Amino acid sequence: MVTLAVAAGGLQAEAGTGRPTAGPGSCNEKNWHPGTDPEDAKDLPQGHRPQTYTPDDFDCSGAKFAAPGVEFAKFPQPHDYPARHTATSTPSQVTTASATAVNPLAPYFPPFTHFVVLYRENHTFDDYLGDCATTVHAGCNGAVQSTNHISSVPSLHTLASTYALSDSYSTGTQPPSGPNHWWLFSAQSSSSAQQQGYPSNGTQFDRLLGGTSVPGGAGTDPCATQTAAATGSSPFTFVMNGDFYWMLSTGSGYWRNPATGKVEVLPVNRPGTTIPQELNYNNYTCKAQNDDDQVIATDFLNHVTTKGLPAYSYVELFNDHPGTYQDIPKNDAVTKQIVDSIMGNASYKDNTVIIVTEDDTQNGSNGPDHVSNTYRVPLVVVASPTYAKQHYLSHVSYTTSNVIAAMERTMQNVHPGVIDPNDAIGTSTFPMTTSDQSALGDPLSDFWVQGSSPLTAKATATPTSGNAPLSVAFTGSATGGTAPYSYSWNFGDGSAPSTAQNPSHSYAAAGTYTATLTASDSASPAGTSTSQVTITVSAVGSPLAASASATPTSGQVPLNVAFTGSATGGTPPYAYSWNYGDGSATSTAQNPSHSYAAAGTYTATLTVTDASSPAKTASSSVTVTASPIAGAAPGAPTGLTASPGNGQVSLSWTAPASNGGVNITSYRVYRGTSSGTETLVTSGGCSGVGTAPTCTDTGLTNGQAYYYKVSAVNSIGEGNQSSETSATPNGCPAQQLLGNTGFETGTAAPWSASTGVVSSSTTEPARTGSWKAWLDGYGSTHTDTLSQTVTLPTGCSSYKLNFYMHVDTAETTTTTKYDTLKLQVLSSSGTVLANLYTYSNLNANSGYSLHSFNLAAYAGQAITLKFTGTEDSTQQTSFVIDDATANVS
């Protein structure tokens, strides 16, 4: 340790070193210089603050630091649960673990999907939390060596006492400023040197941006404007915010462009999108501007609001490069502002972990504790009480490697839950250095509520519909909670329950039944979870029936016949098989066509099968003659219709009621641009039409009206023309894009929905039919989702989303939104493109009301329409949706 002496005349030099104990030339970095800087320098606007001093050289000649590890020898070490690694070409990176039984008390890691580092400079544990035994937690190992800034960080004290604090977090390096900063910035603790270069195995960004490339010539100049977009698809979403200026000047803030193999500056925008991944990242070096902490916090929170919270966020506050005047109260306030914003967001509060830590234990003009108390910096862990201990103090001496390991598990969401040391996780899953991988088995496990992954039951059945008596095989499973599990099935028909995990049951009567699985775990008291599956049983009195018909039923060789098949009763879906009676191959189409080549009387037989009943058959007789008979020209075709398309019109019609006694050999199509002006079409898809009663007229002009008539021809001659019809081609045929609009299939598909959302319960009736989507309504903390992906065509004049919704609530407030339903538009990659509207308990109504939104902004895109219902802990609110459509024209 360095011994400092204070004499009456001021601070004295260290004994025998000639180095002053504070100020210029000391081990403390110099700050505002009263001899050359104005008194109001710290209040000047960004970009106008003087930069007259130079940073310390970090060597601190004459200082006596504690040997590595000495400072933390008194604190407990993390449990040693090494993960197995696959051998690589670098033996030093290989770690093995014996195949031992899974310890139920082994480290647990929650299923987080968002990781946020709030990285602050430039103070120590004692400088901020030295009196933590009285201001944060009793028993905290804080040692007050000077008052310094303890009273200036009330928000840090609040966060440390509300969430969880480590009083022995170790940077593991002295001096820690560069390496600690660099480790958490790049997730590569490969060196303890103050100045870091680009590592041979890449940085965190090589993993975040794997498989993507930036434009050629992006280079290594962090101040050069990138003029082209990056390409590819990033495996992770992330954002960096703060002025990490020296990282770019020493190489650790770069990544290796796979297209060129060269080390380059990060692309400003995430490849494949216009979403920024760097905010305020190099203003000091490139603009001589120092970014205020509030600017950093506001820009980050605005990014989260508009673009969503990325998988990884690195937010640096309070940088110490020349010209930065440290505003400790503001830094303290914005740290809590960011934490409160994320933890108060229903979309992120239960899936996000926030790490608040410091950069330095040495730099800054803040007192002798920066030298004497080496290695040790504050570490505050913020997460939902579902997964993390609250109001908690940990004495375990975690290091930077543990924080990196927690970040890797969160971003990749691999193996959440109890960590099995026999899991095959290694360099391919977590591509970190060996020292970081050694922390994978215990990534901050002292902070987590062990086994807090909630108990979840899942019930399935096969089949889910059929005729009575219907035998159904049920399958039950459970995850989370505390194993082993027990099961109880209620089949919904009044029969005795079953305690088998996978029982079978027979339903004897027609009806719709809800089978409920209740899973219980081994906790004390036991936790329970339920899951339901619906079984539809049809009456025995509705047997399978088949019918068949043919058009025409007689004519001359060769005779083309159109067959029509149908089925009723039984248990859909149906399968069809046609035997034409002439020895030709069978057809599995429901409505096939067939040509008879020889004279004779044939019996065409249709066989229909369903999901459970015996097959049923039906037949139709066809008579074919060998030579023409006396006759006349055919009658006029009927039912002519025209359907517009993009530069084309599709025509269809019905054969004449009379073919004149002679087979029809062809049809003729007549077209005009005004009524009554039709002439024979001699080119394109509607010239030389055969015996099929359809054609598509192509090469037309969009917006021009076309008029049509059709006639039939046989060997006698051409018959009369049909009635006239017309159509106007356009670039967007009118169509409805959503599937299962009224949920009447009884299942969600093609919607994706939370369990139980698609419901036929009469408690909340459907608008039409029996089924609808019912989100929330539980009267407890709950989230339901309903979504469907559609591709919007281009060239349409109207893109309209319509749905009917009934909001039923037990809330009595007329001012507060306790329960909400958010309607969002997401891109194909899951990025939120827009929040169309947020409904709440304040929108309660007595019946269904129509809600409409314009989707024209997303023409030509594949988008996901997503409803997210979030309910608080008391008083139910039900959001009931029915008859949803997406119409374009």
Secondary structure by P-SEA (a helix, b strand, c coil): cbbbbbccccccccccccccccccccccccccccccccccccccccccccccccccccccccccccccccccccccccccbbbbbccccccccbbbbccccccccccccccccbbbbbcccccccccccccccccccccccccccccccccccaaaaaaaaabbbbccccccccccaaaaaaaaaccccccccccccccccccaaaaaacccccccccccccccccccccccccccccccccccccccccccccccccccccccccccccccccccccccccccccccccccaaaaaaaaaaaaaacccccbbbbbccccccccccaaaaaaaaaaaaaaaaaacccccccbbbbbbbcccccccccccccccccbbbbbbbbccccccccccccccccaaaaaaaaaaaaacccccccccccccccccccccaaaaaacccccccccccccccbbbbbbbccccccccbbbbbbbbcccccccbbbbbbcccccccccccbbbbbbccbbbbbbbbbbbcccccbbbbbbbbbbbbbbccccbbbbbbbccccccccbbbbbbbbcccccccbbbbbbcccccccccccbbbbbbccbbbbbbbbbbbcccccbbbbbbbbbbbcccccccccccccbbbbbbcccbbbbbbbcccccccccccbbbbbbccccccccccccccccccccccccccccccccbbbbbbbbbbcccccccccccccccccccccccccccccccccccccccccccccccccccccccccbbbbcccccccbbbbbbbbbbbbccccbbbbbbbbbbbbcccccccccccccccccccccccccccccccccccccbbbbbbbbccccccccccbbbbbbbcccbbbbbbbcbbbbbcc
